[in-house]
Every structure is written in C-alpha cells, then in structure tokens.
Amino acid sequence: MAEIRRFSASGTPLQILTGVYLAGVLLPCLVTALTIVREQSVRFAVGLMVRQAIAAIAFSMVLAWGGRWL
C-alpha cells in the first residue's frame, strides 16, 4: 500500500483544487487570446490576458490561503 501511495498525486486537496482552477481559467484564456489576436491586435490581446491572469492569480491566492475555511 505504501508503494501505491508514494506514486499518487502529491499535495493537499486544496493545492490540487488551486492548480486545477488556474489551469481551467488560464488555458481557455490563451485560446481566446489567440482568436482575439487575429481579430483585434496583439497589444489588445496581451492586455486582456494580463488582466485575466492577475484576477486568476489573486483569486487562487484567496482560495489557497482562505480555502481551509471552506
């Protein structure tokens, strides 16, 4: 049993939730940004991505530090 446990995902459930949240928010944002680059401009898309990344990171920090109260 110890062998199986050693190869399982490491991290607390809260850490895994935070990682999945970031991946779920930032990857679709990247796909949308590639479409926006074709329609608008690179500068507009980068600004949009930066705002989205800041919001996602801020919420994930709240989730990571305040999630134990959930």
C-alpha positions as CSV (number, residue, x, y, z in Angstrom):
1,M,0.0,0.0,0.0
2,A,2.9,2.4,0.8
3,E,4.2,1.8,-2.8
4,I,1.0,2.9,-4.4
5,R,0.6,5.9,-2.1
6,R,4.1,7.1,-3.0
7,F,3.2,7.4,-6.7
8,S,-0.1,9.2,-6.2
9,A,-0.5,12.9,-6.7
10,S,1.3,14.8,-4.1
11,G,-0.2,17.8,-2.4
12,T,-3.2,18.6,-0.4
13,P,-6.7,18.6,-1.9
14,L,-6.7,22.4,-1.6
15,Q,-3.4,22.6,-3.6
16,I,-4.8,20.4,-6.3
17,L,-8.0,22.4,-6.4
18,T,-6.0,25.6,-6.8
19,G,-3.9,24.1,-9.6
20,V,-7.0,22.8,-11.4
21,Y,-8.6,26.2,-11.1
22,L,-5.7,28.0,-12.6
23,A,-5.4,25.6,-15.5
24,G,-9.1,25.8,-16.1
25,V,-9.1,29.6,-16.2
26,L,-5.8,30.4,-17.9
27,L,-5.8,27.8,-20.7
28,P,-9.1,28.9,-22.2
29,C,-7.9,32.4,-21.9
30,L,-4.9,31.6,-24.0
31,V,-7.2,30.0,-26.7
32,T,-9.4,33.1,-26.7
33,A,-6.4,35.4,-26.9
34,L,-5.2,33.7,-30.0
35,T,-8.5,34.3,-31.6
36,I,-8.5,38.0,-30.4
37,V,-5.0,38.5,-31.9
38,R,-6.5,37.6,-35.3
39,E,-9.5,39.9,-34.9
40,Q,-8.0,42.8,-33.0
41,S,-4.3,43.3,-32.2
42,V,-1.5,41.7,-30.2
43,R,-1.5,44.6,-27.8
44,F,-5.2,44.4,-27.0
45,A,-4.9,40.6,-26.5
46,V,-1.9,40.9,-24.2
47,G,-3.6,43.5,-22.1
48,L,-6.7,41.2,-21.8
49,M,-4.5,38.2,-20.9
50,V,-2.6,40.2,-18.2
51,R,-5.9,41.4,-16.6
52,Q,-7.2,37.8,-16.6
53,A,-4.0,36.4,-15.2
54,I,-3.9,38.9,-12.4
55,A,-7.6,38.2,-11.5
56,A,-7.0,34.4,-11.6
57,I,-3.8,34.6,-9.5
58,A,-5.5,36.9,-7.0
59,F,-8.5,34.5,-6.6
60,S,-6.2,31.5,-6.4
61,M,-4.3,33.1,-3.6
62,V,-7.6,33.7,-1.7
63,L,-8.5,30.1,-2.4
64,A,-5.2,28.7,-1.3
65,W,-4.9,30.8,1.9
66,G,-8.6,31.0,2.8
67,G,-9.7,27.7,1.5
68,R,-9.2,25.8,4.7
69,W,-12.4,27.6,6.0
70,L,-14.4,26.0,3.2
